[in-house]
Amino acid sequence: MTLKAPDLTYIYYLIYPVVYEKAQALAAGADFGGPSGLVMGTGPYQIKSFSPASGATMTRFDGYWGAKPAAKELDIKVIADPETLRLAVQSGSVDGTFDVPAGSAKAWESLPNARLQFGSSGTVKMLFLDPTQAPFNDVHARLAIAYAFDRPGIVKALEDGHGDSANTISSPFGWANSGTPAEVKQYFASLPVLNFDMAKAKEELSKSATPNGFTLTVLVPSSLADLSGMMETLKQNVKSIGITINVKQVPLANWLDALRAKNKAPMGIVSISADSPDPLSLVQSLVTGGTDGFSAYAPAAMLSLIAEYKIASPARQLAIAKQVVTQLSTDMPFVPIVYGNSKYALNKKYVYTSDITGWTAFGTEWAHYVEAAS
Amino acid sequence: MSILWWLLRRLVIIGLQLLAVSIVVFGILYLSPGKPEQILLGTQPANPQVLAAIRAKYHLNDPIVSQYWLWLRHALHFDFGRSIQTGQTVTGAISERLPVTIDLAIYAVVLVVLIAVPLGLIAGTRPGTFVDRGITTVITIGFSAPAFALGLASLYVFGVTLHWFPIYGVGSGFVDRVRHLTLPAATLAMMVIALIARQTRASAMRVNDQDFMTFARVRGLTPRVIWLRYLLRNSALPVVTSIGLVIANFLTGAVIVEQTFALPGIGTLVLDAITTKDIPVVQAVGLLAAFIVLMANLVADLSYTFLDPRLRTRTSV
């Protein structure tokens, strides 16, 4: 495989493509990946049966070249209702799940036979503000919104107390391989803190082109309660400075379509993670200069810095990352709200012998870390 | 003979009705917001070559009438294409889930008939008494509780605490499936028992007042003959109509019960399809739902001729 241009960050993307057996894929044809065609991969488990309706059954493949995981069989079930899922874990008919909904930690932690584990994730919940149209073509209007979130309160109420206030859209979770921990900590401490300060918000708004406020309609996905909740708190907070936000609940597909539409709404809310443990992974997927992305924010200077980043030395990459993130704090085209968490509920019969992070479910072979409790 | 002619005429009308529904269902792809090729692409990234390939594959550049004709021809062979979301054939997805929905609906209807009809007959023959009022109150409570609340409460009591029934899924084998579907069928039935019982009660009250009922009792006929041949059979007509609609409802609209008990049925399929704009699945299930409703009504109408001999000699029902 040859890239069109050098890109040092590409190495991380190699975890995403799945390596599978060509002969099996060709034989399965159009049914490949479906219930009748299945998939033949290279991991420690092989798929015995799969259907979007009933879930998947995987058995341990004893011819695997690497370490054998403890579980002989993995039975993945589909349970859409979160309450039913919790009752299933309580009754012992389901051993574990990654799907603990935000805000329900209290109910899950009260289960006598299961343990709820939290970990950091690279998820950033944030607003997109369109800088090409009123009112957010004025940086002061954007900064006004930035000071209108009670971030610690949101973490407590909507993230079960496990999460962090976000002052930038580049989560510290992605800086694990860049610089020393002390250096990273020092840099993040130097960024302007986005306190919940309506006086400051009012001051910023008065410096903008719309000092008396404005009216907006924002679409939120009805199935993601945390995003709806954050938008509702913003709506309440900015009433006092003359901004009226109409929050409209829509199905998931409509919300996604609106985010990607050519005619962007002035404000959108999203929960999004970086693709790789790289400080600019998320930023470079948002600041693209293209028209089919989530944002039209694309200053030429930042685009050339991002291009340079891809071929720079590690020291230069760190410097560029700091420069870009600082510029984003100044321009505020994306208002960071909070960093989310990862959750894993597991029956006390088993232990998870590693940390739960944002990479656990899709970036690691998590089944290796599930072992019987001694 | 006249019944056969009636049936034939009725089947032709049903065919025409399904044709009309098919036109509406085909149009969903064009009535939805967004270009058809974009919808058919789903969440994958779009570029001009991919969109052109989709347009060629689905014949979107042809005149709309020939597109409809192509779609209809495939539909008559039960080929509705593949799900945009999962890539599975739509017929495959539906045939995987239809047995679950059918089993649940049958189980629930059996419960409804076994519980609601006797209760209604008893209440109808003793109007205004303590028994009548007691029955009406109890069934109205079941009717008033929302399905998910009833479902979760019964899961907690009978599943988690008493361990009598499993929490989710459909089970394999007849006995296991009956065990798995008992709580969902009971929840589904609760919603409707009050309706059918009250209907039966009203019908039974009317029949009970008739002279032939008094005469039957005076003649000293056995309770079995009075209840079954006289009371039940004469009260049955409006009840059978309702039960036909109830079956159609259970087969197409049990989505909340399916979600609460994690049953992979048609309701969940169509809910997911609508949320993710999976148009081929929505089209197929829409047509299926129309077919189910029309068939349920046909069976209900046919049953009249068995129940009421006076209707057999008429040329139309």
HADDOCK unambig.tbl for C-alpha pairs under 7 A between the chains (distance, minus, plus):
assign (segid A and resid 31 and name CA) (segid B and resid 88 and name CA) 6.90 0.50 0.50
assign (segid A and resid 34 and name CA) (segid B and resid 87 and name CA) 6.75 0.50 0.50
assign (segid A and resid 34 and name CA) (segid B and resid 88 and name CA) 5.70 0.50 0.50
assign (segid A and resid 53 and name CA) (segid B and resid 264 and name CA) 5.16 0.50 0.50
assign (segid A and resid 54 and name CA) (segid B and resid 264 and name CA) 6.38 0.50 0.50
assign (segid A and resid 79 and name CA) (segid B and resid 262 and name CA) 5.02 0.50 0.50
assign (segid A and resid 80 and name CA) (segid B and resid 259 and name CA) 6.03 0.50 0.50
assign (segid A and resid 80 and name CA) (segid B and resid 262 and name CA) 6.36 0.50 0.50
assign (segid A and resid 81 and name CA) (segid B and resid 259 and name CA) 5.84 0.50 0.50
assign (segid A and resid 81 and name CA) (segid B and resid 260 and name CA) 5.66 0.50 0.50
assign (segid A and resid 84 and name CA) (segid B and resid 260 and name CA) 6.15 0.50 0.50
assign (segid A and resid 84 and name CA) (segid B and resid 261 and name CA) 6.74 0.50 0.50
assign (segid A and resid 87 and name CA) (segid B and resid 160 and name CA) 6.77 0.50 0.50
assign (segid A and resid 88 and name CA) (segid B and resid 167 and name CA) 5.79 0.50 0.50
assign (segid A and resid 91 and name CA) (segid B and resid 160 and name CA) 5.14 0.50 0.50
assign (segid A and resid 251 and name CA) (segid B and resid 275 and name CA) 6.04 0.50 0.50
assign (segid A and resid 252 and name CA) (segid B and resid 275 and name CA) 6.52 0.50 0.50
assign (segid A and resid 253 and name CA) (segid B and resid 275 and name CA) 6.18 0.50 0.50
assign (segid A and resid 253 and name CA) (segid B and resid 276 and name CA) 5.36 0.50 0.50
assign (segid A and resid 253 and name CA) (segid B and resid 277 and name CA) 6.84 0.50 0.50
